[in-house]
Amino acid sequence: MRVQPEIREREKIPHPDASALDLVTIMRTLGDPLRLEIVRLLADDRERNCNDLSAVLGIPGSTGSYHLRLLREAGVTRTRAVGTRRLISLRRDDLEARFPGLVEVLTR
């Protein structure tokens, strides 16, 4: 079965361009202890399923999705769709290129 182009477009998950990352937005987003904990969990550079992250953090899936969306929109994480699953990773390279040393400070 061939996927319609408009369906493919809906499946694409938007992320800010690396050049558009804003330190104030990132820091405001990471001001929440739960979101900072998510970044620390992702610091090992492994992709995590959003449901697994919610389970590790002991929060409902809807709460996890909310916080993960904020992190993605701020440019801190990348979300990749694999079927119905969403795999989350830290945008370490983009963050380091734009703000050298930031990831190290956040993950101590």
GUSEKOL-564492 format. One line per 3 residues: number of its first residue (from 1); their letters; for each residue x, y, z of C-alpha. Coordinates in nm, 4 decimals. Each point is the difference from the previous one (the first is absolute). Example, Ala and Ser with C-alpha at 12.3 -4.5 7.8 and 13.67 -1.06 7.14 Angstrom:
2
1) AS) 1.2300:-0.4500:0.7800  0.1370:0.3440:-0.0660;
//
This chain:
108
1) MRV) 0.0000:0.0000:0.0000  0.1336:0.3387:-0.0968  -0.0154:0.2805:0.2587;
4) QPE) -0.1540:0.3237:-0.1179  0.2409:0.3005:0.0094  -0.2323:0.1940:0.2303;
7) IRE) 0.0035:-0.2881:0.2502  0.3812:-0.0059:-0.0019  0.0007:0.3726:0.0697;
10) REK) -0.2260:-0.0466:0.3037  0.2352:-0.2650:0.1376  0.2961:0.2370:-0.0047;
13) IPH) 0.0793:0.1280:0.3466  0.1101:0.3664:-0.0017  0.3255:0.1021:0.1690;
16) PDA) 0.1623:0.3422:0.0137  0.3038:0.0439:-0.2206  0.3291:-0.0153:0.1920;
19) SAL) 0.0766:0.3594:-0.0956  -0.3282:0.1106:0.1604  0.0708:-0.1493:0.3432;
22) DLV) -0.0422:0.2677:0.2646  0.1774:-0.0271:0.3349  -0.2722:0.1878:0.1900;
25) TIM) -0.2692:-0.2344:-0.1320  0.2098:-0.3057:0.0783  0.0777:0.1130:0.3540;
28) RTL) -0.3621:0.0945:0.0676  -0.1095:-0.3429:-0.1233  0.2612:-0.1767:0.2131;
31) GDP) -0.1025:0.1998:0.3072  -0.2502:-0.2747:0.0726  0.1690:-0.2781:0.2054;
34) LRL) -0.1837:-0.2752:-0.1887  0.1192:0.1249:-0.3384  0.3550:0.0324:0.1315;
37) EIV) -0.0227:-0.3607:0.1202  -0.1108:-0.1084:-0.3485  0.3099:0.1671:-0.1473;
40) RLL) 0.2181:-0.1792:0.2537  -0.1601:-0.3335:-0.0911  0.0681:0.0678:-0.3691;
43) ADD) 0.3608:0.1032:0.0630  0.1245:-0.3527:-0.0772  -0.0927:0.0733:-0.3651;
46) RER) -0.2388:-0.2950:-0.0287  -0.3402:0.0502:-0.1582  -0.2828:-0.0635:0.2420;
49) NCN) -0.3629:-0.0802:-0.0637  -0.2227:0.2695:0.1512  -0.1967:-0.2657:0.1929;
52) DLS) 0.3218:-0.1366:0.1512  0.1021:0.3487:0.1121  -0.3389:0.0535:0.1634;
55) AVL) 0.0279:-0.3345:0.1796  0.3527:0.0738:0.1297  -0.1138:0.3416:0.1220;
58) GIP) -0.3181:-0.1415:0.1552  -0.2328:0.2368:-0.1841  -0.3064:-0.0551:-0.2210;
61) GST) 0.0634:-0.0251:-0.3733  -0.1937:0.3203:-0.0662  0.2221:0.1923:0.2420;
64) GSY) 0.3102:-0.1483:-0.1608  -0.1227:0.0944:-0.3471  -0.0597:0.3572:0.1134;
67) HLR) 0.3505:0.0421:0.1410  0.1607:-0.1726:-0.2986  -0.1845:0.2327:-0.2379;
70) LLR) 0.1339:0.3042:0.1858  0.3546:-0.1376:-0.0139  -0.0336:-0.0705:-0.3732;
73) EAG) -0.1440:0.3435:-0.0758  0.2859:0.1640:0.1926  0.2485:-0.1983:-0.2094;
76) VTR) 0.1390:-0.2084:0.2853  -0.1202:-0.3390:-0.1269  -0.0724:-0.1681:-0.3308;
79) TRA) -0.3037:-0.2222:-0.0469  -0.0009:-0.2667:-0.2682  -0.3154:-0.1845:-0.1029;
82) VGT) 0.0247:-0.3750:-0.0536  -0.3494:-0.1211:-0.0750  -0.2090:0.1014:0.2984;
85) RRL) 0.3039:0.0246:0.2295  0.1873:0.3216:0.0680  0.3711:-0.0244:0.0732;
88) ISL) 0.1579:0.2881:0.1868  0.3663:0.1008:0.0017  0.2049:0.2925:0.1243;
91) RRD) 0.1140:0.2444:-0.2696  0.3490:-0.0028:0.1492  0.1890:0.0942:-0.3189;
94) DLE) -0.2306:0.2911:-0.0809  0.0062:0.1279:0.3581  0.3796:-0.0304:0.0243;
97) ARF) 0.0522:0.1764:-0.3328  -0.2233:0.2889:0.1037  0.0823:0.0152:0.3746;
100) PGL) 0.3308:-0.1759:0.0757  0.0044:-0.1607:0.3445  -0.3748:0.0312:0.0608;
103) VEV) -0.0767:-0.3722:-0.0084  0.2818:-0.0745:0.2436  -0.1317:0.2570:0.2473;
106) LTR) -0.3573:-0.1289:-0.0301  0.0891:-0.3656:0.0455  0.2196:0.0258:0.3121;
//
